[in-house]
Structure formats: structure tokens, C-alpha cells
Amino acid sequence: MLYEELIMDSSTLIKFNLFKTLTRLNNDHYPVTHLAEEMDLNYQQTMIDLAEIDRDLEELHENHVSILIGAGKINSFNISSTIDEYRYFLLTHSVPFQFMLYFLNEPEPNVDKFCEKYYVSRSTVSRKIAKFKAYLHQFHLRLTYTDAGLVGDERIIRIALFILVWLGTRGMYWPLKVSEEKAEQFADACAKYFPLSRTYLGRLELKFFAGIILSRLPRNKFAKYDKHYDFLLQKNSYYDFHEIEALLDIPLTPKQIKGESSFIFFLAHFAPFYTLEDDESLQQTLLDFSTRLNPVYSLTREFLDYVRKQFFKAEPELLDSPLILGNLLNVGFSFYVFRQVYPSIHGLVVQPQMQAHSNQEFQDKIDQFFSFVRKDPEFQFITDEVLPEISKTYANVLLPYYDRVKYSKKLQVSLAMEHNFLLVKGLYQFLDDLKFVQAEPYNTSKNDDYDLVISSSLLLKQEHPELPVYFWDHSSSESELISLYQKLRNLYTEKNIY
């Protein structure tokens, strides 16, 4: 389930999806009938929703010019808000999002006060947060209704809240009552442990995570120390357990400080964050996991040996990348600590069909590996619940590398173009840069082999209507290359799924 499907009700979701479609039209006289057909909506309802979107945009921007231009047409160039702005606007009117921010920000939240503040009934709240509750339940978190809160592992609660707040705001808005400046100071103090801190969005993510932590502490919601951290944190001078004391406005006991500090150190490892090989935190991770006795390193080494033999015989050196090892260690460490499934951003932003693997054999073999190794007492943290998730996540880390080897089926693309090098050289260069495409001049005898035929004339389509022809205008701009890439990528995904 995507984030918007989780947080928005059905009518709001239709408006949001309509808005997303509008932003892609780039048309100043687009018929509403065409839009309704594309969205599988009736014309009357589409007009009603477009009028609502227009009013929303006027509320957001007082100088907004209507997108409705009469004669049943719209001008998409009049859109005055970005997708992120409009998403947040809709979310601030969405009960699940309001409810989440309410219990994050209020010192003594309860459902009656919430209903009074937002003019909704208890039954409406219960109905509209049903999907939200179900989402949290899969991570063993319970959304309490009467006193408006979350019950469960405080670490997983914070991860879930961070993801849900971050995806709603995308860093553009600060919806927390805790001081943004205080959160930034807290994040800066912890930044050295996080590879995220080296990127612009990563620093914003850290600030939001700090905001969630600082919002929970005054309500006596503390993270506890976990014995599964021991091999990484004990007698390790890299981690300073007392650094956060000066940053907190409330006094904590030594036990609470240990729990909160260790949670921050754990967060630095709970996802496959690494993207740069020269990252100091990556080097520290590789050093710690390889020199301190632990099952995560053993598991990951066994896994890499296994997939090297199964899938990377032709290019075994691909698996020598420290980025692969570091990211797999982080994934394994998270499951080793939690011993259950936990929330991820990936699960809420990537379409389910796009999460499928490019070759089912790849995933099946990885499933077999984890099913076998979990019998080893050292790897008993791979429970029935953990098994499918750790297998899928390890596979996801390797997937970009797997796609580079010969086992993925490349797209067979042909060009039916004029025989003029100056006309076709740019397109051939573009296709050559796409590692998942094999391009060649059009050959009528190979019609059945082609996944796509790019042609500068539609005559080919008239003569061979069964051919998958993509019309290419030689005067096309760079934006048309983007459309072509999207078409090719979708075809590649379809070809390699299952």
C-alpha cells in the first residue's frame, strides 16, 4: 500500500491522483473527457473533483488562475502548487494525519479532545483510521483509541512515526511542536554516526528523526537498551553514550541515557544507507562487524558466497563492493535486533508491482538460502515472520548489481529510421547508455523478437499493426527522451517480472 492510500480516504485520494495526472499533462487545452477516461472516472465526477482542486489551489495561492477554462477543457499550466504542497494540504485535512500529529504534539491527548478540535465524531475517527491501525498492527504496534497514542516497542514506534511524518511533509513543513532549532542541534550532534548527514535530504531526515525523539521524551516514552547491541557497542570508543545529555531539556537517569544513546547508534545502522565508498561511517561499520564476533557478519558472508556461486559467476568482482557488504550488514543487524518486521520508506513509496524482482529465480534462490541457514542456532533470529522480509530486503540490495549481469533479459529494441547517421546517432547513443537495452537497425525477419520498434514513420504500424511501434519525431525535445526512457523501463520491468 502506498503512503497516500494509507493516509487519505477514497475521495481525497482520487483528488490527489487527479492532481498528479494534471501536473504531467503540459497542455493548455486538455479535454476533461480524455482525463476522465484515463482516470477511469465518469465525466460529471471528474468535473466536480477538478472544481474542488481549483478551490484548494486558490486557498493555497491567492493569485491562482483557474485550471478550468470552459468548453470542457483544462489548462494544466495554471497549476500553482507542487505535488508536495498539495499532498500536505490534503493531509492536513485528513483524519489519520491529523490524529497522528495530535498525539505527537499534545501533552495529554485523548480522542474526545481530538473530536472537539477537528469537529468529527468518534465513529468517523474510528472508521477513517482503520487502514492506519492495520498498517501499524503488522509491526506489533497498537493504536490506542481513547487516550490517542501508540503502544509497542518504542524504537519501532519512532521509526514508524518518522516515516509517516516525513512522507507527508517531504521536509518542506515542520508540523511538530518541538522546536525545529532544537531538533537541528540534536541532529547535528549525532550526525557523525550517520551517512545521511553527507547529503542535503539526509540532513533533513535526521532533523525530523530528532524531532520525533524529542517529541516522545517529555511523555516518558523512552527507548530501552537492547542486549543485541552488545557486540557492536560494548567497549567501543567510537560511540559516546553521554553526548546527548547536554542537548536534552529533561533530566534522564543513567539507564535512560544509555537506552536513548544506544537507540541513536542503532538508527545509524537500521537501513541500507550507504551510497559512498569513502564514507567514514561505512568504514567504521565494516571494521566493527568484521572484528567483533557476531552472527550478522557470518550470515552476510555466507550469503555473498552463496549468490556469487549462484548468480555472479561471470562477474564475481561485483560483490566485492564495500557498499554491498555495508548495506547488507545494516539490514541484517536490524532484523537481528528486532526479530520482527519493521516499517520502511521503501514499502510506502514503491508500487507493489515495481517491488517484484526482475527474475523470480533470483528471489526463489535467496529464499532457499535463508530457509536453510535459519536452521543454524546462530541464525535463530530469522523467525517465520522475519524470513520473507530479510530475504526480500537482501535481494533488493543486490538487485541493481544482479540487473547488470547476463541473467536479466535485456529489451530487444530496433530502430526503423532513415539511413542518415546524423539523424540517428543521438538516439543510438541514448539507447547504448541504457544497460538494459539491446538496440539494432530494424529487420523485418525479426519482428517476433522485438520488444519495441522505434520508428520515425507510422507507416510501419499501418503495415504491421501487431508490432509494438513507438513513434519518434526527429524534432523531439529532451522531454521526449524522458518519455521514451519511461516506456523502455516499464517494458523491461514487465519482461523480467516472474
C-alpha positions in Angstrom: 0.0 0.0 0.0 1.3 3.4 -1.0 1.5 6.2 1.6 -1.4 8.2 0.1 -3.6 5.2 0.0 -2.8 4.6 3.7 -3.5 8.1 5.0 -6.1 9.5 2.6 -9.8 8.4 2.3 -11.0 7.4 -1.1 -12.4 10.7 -2.3 -9.3 12.6 -1.2 -7.1 10.0 -2.9 -9.0 10.5 -6.2 -8.3 14.3 -6.0 -4.6 13.7 -5.3 -4.2 11.2 -8.2 -6.1 13.7 -10.5 -3.8 16.4 -9.4 -0.7 14.2 -10.1 -2.0 13.5 -13.6 -2.7 17.2 -14.3 0.9 18.1 -13.4 2.1 15.7 -16.2 -0.2 16.9 -19.0 1.7 20.0 -20.1 -1.3 21.0 -22.1 -3.3 24.3 -22.1 -6.5 22.9 -23.7 -6.8 19.3 -22.5 -10.4 17.8 -22.7 -11.8 16.7 -19.4 -13.4 13.7 -21.2 -9.9 12.4 -22.0 -8.8 12.9 -18.4 -11.9 11.1 -17.1 -11.2 8.1 -19.4 -7.6 7.9 -18.4 -8.5 8.0 -14.7 -11.5 5.6 -15.2 -13.9 8.2 -13.8 -17.2 9.5 -15.1 -17.2 12.9 -16.6 -19.5 14.6 -14.0 -17.5 13.3 -11.0 -14.3 14.4 -12.7 -15.6 17.9 -13.2 -16.7 18.1 -9.5 -13.2 16.9 -8.4 -11.5 19.4 -10.7 -13.6 22.2 -9.3 -12.6 21.2 -5.8 -8.9 21.0 -6.7 -9.3 24.5 -8.2 -10.7 25.8 -4.9 -7.9 24.1 -3.0 -5.3 25.8 -5.1 -7.0 29.1 -4.7 -6.8 28.6 -0.9 -3.1 27.8 -1.2 -2.3 30.6 -3.5 -4.4 33.8 -3.7 -3.2 34.6 -7.2 -4.1 31.2 -8.5 -5.7 31.3 -12.0 -8.3 28.6 -12.6 -7.3 25.4 -14.4 -10.9 25.2 -15.8 -11.0 27.3 -19.0 -14.5 26.4 -20.2 -15.8 24.2 -23.1 -14.9 21.1 -21.0 -11.2 21.8 -21.1 -8.4 22.5 -18.6 -5.2 24.4 -18.7 -2.6 22.4 -16.7 -0.1 25.2 -16.9 -2.3 27.1 -14.4 -1.4 24.7 -11.7 0.0 26.9 -8.9 1.2 24.2 -6.4 3.7 21.4 -6.4 2.8 17.8 -5.7 4.4 18.0 -2.3 2.5 21.2 -1.4 -0.8 19.8 -2.5 -0.2 16.5 -0.8 0.5 18.3 2.5 -2.6 20.4 2.1 -4.8 17.3 1.7 -3.1 15.6 4.6 -3.8 18.5 6.9 -7.5 17.8 6.2 -7.1 14.0 6.6 -8.1 12.4 9.9 -5.3 9.8 10.1 -2.6 12.5 9.6 -4.4 14.9 12.0 -4.7 12.2 14.6 -1.0 11.2 14.3 0.2 14.8 14.7 -2.3 15.3 17.6 -0.9 12.6 19.8 2.6 13.6 18.8 2.1 17.2 19.8 -0.4 17.2 22.7 0.9 16.6 26.2 -2.3 14.7 27.3 -4.1 13.5 24.1 -7.5 11.8 24.1 -10.0 11.1 21.4 -12.7 13.3 22.8 -10.5 16.4 22.7 -9.4 15.4 19.2 -13.0 15.2 18.0 -13.8 18.5 19.6 -10.8 20.2 18.0 -11.4 18.8 14.5 -15.2 18.7 14.5 -15.5 15.0 13.9 -17.4 12.2 15.6 -15.8 9.2 17.4 -17.3 6.9 14.8 -15.8 8.9 12.0 -12.4 8.8 13.6 -12.6 5.1 14.1 -13.7 4.5 10.5 -11.1 6.7 9.0 -8.1 5.4 10.9 -8.9 1.8 10.2 -6.2 1.4 7.5 -3.8 3.3 9.6 -4.4 0.9 12.5 -4.0 -2.1 10.3 -0.7 -0.8 8.9 0.7 -0.3 12.4 -0.6 -3.6 13.6 1.7 -5.6 11.2 4.6 -4.2 13.2 3.1 -5.2 16.5 2.1 -1.6 17.3 -1.3 -0.9 18.7 -3.1 2.4 18.1 -5.0 3.2 21.3 -8.2 4.9 20.6 -9.4 6.5 23.8 -6.2 8.0 25.0 -4.9 8.6 21.5 -1.5 7.0 21.4 0.7 4.2 20.3 1.7 1.1 22.3 4.6 -1.2 21.4 8.4 -1.2 21.0 9.2 2.5 21.4 12.0 2.2 18.8 9.7 0.8 16.1 7.0 3.4 17.1 9.6 6.2 16.5 10.6 4.7 13.1 7.0 4.4 12.0 6.2 8.0 13.1 9.3 9.4 11.4 8.4 7.6 8.1 4.7 8.8 8.3 5.6 12.4 9.1 8.5 12.6 6.6 6.5 11.2 3.7 3.7 13.7 4.5 6.0 16.7 4.7 8.9 15.7 2.5 11.0 18.1 4.6 9.0 21.2 3.4 7.0 21.8 6.6 7.6 21.4 10.3 4.4 20.0 11.9 5.9 19.3 15.3 5.5 21.5 18.4 9.1 20.7 19.5 11.5 23.5 18.4 12.9 23.0 14.9 16.1 24.7 16.0 16.4 22.3 19.0 15.8 19.3 16.7 18.5 20.6 14.3 21.0 20.9 17.2 20.2 17.4 18.3 20.7 16.1 14.8 24.0 17.9 14.3 25.4 16.4 17.4 24.6 12.9 16.2 25.4 13.5 12.5 28.9 11.9 12.6 27.3 8.4 13.1 25.0 8.8 10.0 25.9 8.5 6.4 22.7 10.5 5.8 24.4 13.6 7.1 26.5 14.0 4.0 23.5 14.8 1.8 21.0 17.6 1.7 17.9 15.5 2.2 19.7 13.2 4.6 20.3 16.1 6.9 16.7 17.0 6.8 15.7 13.4 7.5 18.0 13.4 10.6 16.4 16.6 11.8 12.9 15.1 11.5 14.0 12.0 13.3 15.4 14.1 16.1 12.1 15.9 16.2 10.2 12.7 16.7 12.6 11.6 19.5 12.3 15.0 21.3 8.5 14.9 21.0 8.4 11.5 22.7 10.7 12.1 25.6 8.5 14.6 27.6 5.8 12.0 27.6 8.0 9.5 29.3 8.3 7.4 26.1 11.9 6.0 26.3 13.9 3.6 24.2 15.5 0.8 26.2 18.9 -0.7 25.8 18.9 -4.0 23.9 21.4 -6.8 24.7 21.6 -7.5 21.0 23.6 -4.2 20.7 26.3 -5.6 22.9 28.8 -6.9 20.3 28.7 -3.5 18.5 28.6 -1.0 21.4 30.4 -2.6 24.3 34.0 -1.3 24.7 33.7 0.7 21.5 35.2 4.2 21.9 33.6 5.2 18.6 30.3 5.6 20.4 29.9 8.3 23.0 27.0 7.5 25.3 27.0 10.8 27.1 27.0 13.2 24.2 23.2 13.7 24.2 22.9 14.7 27.8 23.6 18.4 27.3 21.0 18.5 24.4 18.0 17.4 26.4 15.7 19.7 28.3 14.6 17.0 30.7 16.8 15.0 33.2 17.3 11.4 32.4 18.6 8.6 34.6 21.8 6.8 33.6 19.7 3.9 32.4 17.6 6.1 30.2 20.6 7.9 28.8 22.1 4.5 27.9 18.9 3.5 26.2 18.4 6.7 24.2 22.1 6.8 23.1 22.1 3.2 22.0 18.9 3.8 20.0 20.6 6.6 18.1 23.6 4.4 17.4 21.3 1.7 16.3 19.5 4.1 13.9 22.7 4.7 12.2 22.6 1.0 11.1 18.9 0.2 10.7 18.7 0.7 6.9 20.9 0.3 3.9 22.1 4.0 4.0 25.5 3.8 2.3 25.9 5.3 -1.1 29.6 6.5 -1.0 32.5 4.1 -0.6 34.7 6.7 1.1 32.1 7.3 3.9 33.8 7.1 7.3 30.7 5.6 8.9 30.8 2.8 6.3 34.5 2.1 7.1 33.7 2.0 10.8 30.8 -0.4 10.2 33.0 -2.8 8.2 35.7 -2.6 10.8 33.3 -3.2 13.8 31.3 -6.1 12.2 34.4 -7.9 10.8 36.4 -7.7 14.0 33.7 -8.3 16.6 32.2 -11.8 16.9 28.6 -11.6 15.7 26.1 -13.6 13.7 25.3 -10.8 11.3 28.7 -10.7 9.7 28.8 -14.5 9.4 25.3 -14.6 7.8 26.2 -11.9 5.3 29.5 -13.5 4.3 27.7 -16.9 3.8 25.0 -15.1 1.8 27.5 -13.4 -0.5 29.4 -16.6 -1.1 26.1 -18.3 -2.0 24.9 -15.7 -4.5 28.4 -15.4 -6.0 28.2 -19.1 -7.0 24.5 -19.0 -8.0 24.3 -15.7 -10.0 27.6 -13.9 -10.3 30.0 -16.5 -11.7 30.6 -14.3 -14.8 31.3 -11.1 -12.7 32.1 -12.2 -9.1 34.0 -9.0 -8.5 30.8 -7.1 -8.5 30.1 -8.5 -5.0 33.4 -7.1 -3.7 31.9 -3.7 -3.3 32.1 -2.4 0.3 28.8 -0.7 -0.4 27.1 -4.1 -0.8 28.7 -5.6 2.3 27.9 -2.5 4.5 24.3 -2.2 3.4 23.7 -5.9 3.9 25.2 -5.7 7.3 22.8 -2.9 8.2 19.8 -4.9 7.0 20.9 -8.0 8.8 21.6 -6.1 12.0 18.1 -4.6 12.1 16.5 -8.0 11.8 18.9 -9.4 14.4 18.0 -6.7 16.9 14.2 -6.5 16.2 13.5 -10.2 15.4 10.3 -9.0 13.6 9.3 -6.9 10.6 9.6 -3.1 10.9 8.5 -0.1 8.9 10.4 1.1 5.8 10.0 4.1 3.5 10.5 1.8 0.5 7.4 -0.1 1.4 5.2 3.0 1.2 6.6 4.7 -1.9 7.3 2.0 -4.4 4.4 0.5 -6.3 3.9 -3.2 -5.3 4.5 -4.4 -8.9 7.7 -2.4 -9.0 8.9 -4.2 -5.9 8.7 -7.5 -7.7 12.1 -8.9 -8.8 13.3 -9.0 -12.3 13.7 -12.7 -12.2 11.7 -14.9 -9.8 14.5 -17.5 -9.8 16.7 -14.9 -8.2 14.3 -14.4 -5.3 13.5 -18.1 -5.0 17.2 -19.0 -4.6 17.6 -16.3 -1.9 14.5 -17.6 -0.2 16.0 -21.1 -0.2 19.3 -19.8 1.3 17.5 -18.2 4.3 15.2 -21.1 4.7 18.3 -23.3 5.0 20.6 -21.2 7.2 17.9 -20.3 9.7 18.3 -23.9 11.0 21.7 -22.9 12.4 21.3 -22.0 16.0 23.4 -18.9 15.3 20.7 -17.6 13.0 17.6 -18.3 15.0 16.6 -14.6 14.8 15.4 -15.5 11.3 11.9 -16.3 12.5 8.9 -17.3 10.3 7.9 -13.6 10.4 11.4 -12.3 9.6 12.2 -14.9 6.8 10.3 -13.4 3.9 11.3 -9.8 4.8 15.0 -10.3 5.3 15.1 -12.4 2.1 13.4 -9.7 0.1 15.5 -6.9 1.5 18.8 -8.7 0.9 17.6 -9.3 -2.6 16.7 -5.6 -3.1 20.2 -4.6 -2.1 21.7 -6.9 -4.7 19.1 -6.2 -7.4 20.9 -3.3 -9.1 24.1 -5.5 -9.4 22.1 -8.5 -10.5 20.5 -6.5 -13.3 24.0 -5.8 -14.7 24.8 -9.4 -15.2 23.6 -11.6 -18.1 20.8 -13.3 -16.2 18.4 -10.3 -16.7 16.6 -10.3 -20.1 17.5 -7.2 -22.0 15.0 -5.4 -24.1 15.3 -6.1 -27.8 14.8 -2.7 -29.5 15.0 -1.9 -33.2 15.2 1.4 -35.0 13.2 1.8 -38.2 14.7 5.2 -39.2 16.1 7.0 -42.2 19.6 5.8 -43.1 21.3 9.0 -42.0 23.9 8.9 -39.3 23.4 12.5 -38.3 19.7 11.7 -37.6 20.1 8.6 -35.6 23.4 8.9 -33.8 21.9 10.7 -30.8 19.2 8.1 -30.3 21.6 5.2 -30.7 23.9 6.8 -28.1 21.0 7.2 -25.7 20.0 3.6 -26.1 23.5 2.4 -25.8 23.8 4.2 -22.4 20.9 2.1 -21.1 22.4 -1.1 -20.0 19.1 -3.0 -20.1 18.6 -2.3 -23.8 20.0 -4.1 -26.9 19.4 -1.9 -30.0 19.8 -2.6 -33.6 18.5 -1.4 -37.0 15.1 -2.8 -37.9 15.0 -6.2 -39.6 11.6 -7.4 -40.9 12.6 -11.1 -40.4 12.9 -10.5 -36.6 9.5 -8.9 -35.9 8.7 -11.5 -33.3 11.9 -10.9 -31.4 11.4 -7.1 -30.8 10.0 -5.7 -27.6 9.8 -2.3 -29.2 10.3 -0.8 -32.6 11.2 2.9 -32.6 10.2 4.4 -35.9 10.1 7.9 -37.4 7.2 6.9 -39.6 3.8 5.4 -38.6 3.7 3.6 -42.0 5.3 0.6 -40.3 2.5 0.4 -37.7 -0.1 0.5 -40.5 1.6 -2.3 -42.4 2.3 -4.4 -39.2 -0.4 -3.4 -36.6 0.8 -6.2 -34.3 4.2 -4.6 -33.9 4.9 -2.6 -30.7 5.8 0.7 -32.5 6.9 3.8 -30.7 6.7 6.9 -32.9 9.8 9.1 -32.8 9.8 12.6 -34.2 13.3 13.8 -35.1 12.4 17.2 -33.8 11.6 15.9 -30.4 12.9 17.7 -27.4 14.8 16.2 -24.4 11.5 15.7 -22.6 10.6 13.1 -25.2 13.7 11.2 -24.3 12.3 11.0 -20.7 9.0 9.6 -22.0 10.9 7.1 -24.1 13.0 6.0 -21.1 9.9 5.6 -19.0 8.4 3.4 -21.8 11.5 1.3 -22.0 11.9 0.9 -18.3 8.2 -0.2 -17.9 8.7 -2.8 -20.7 11.9 -4.0 -19.1 10.1 -4.5 -15.8 7.2 -6.3 -17.4 9.6 -8.6 -19.3 11.6 -9.5 -16.2 8.9 -9.9 -13.6 8.2 -13.5 -12.8 
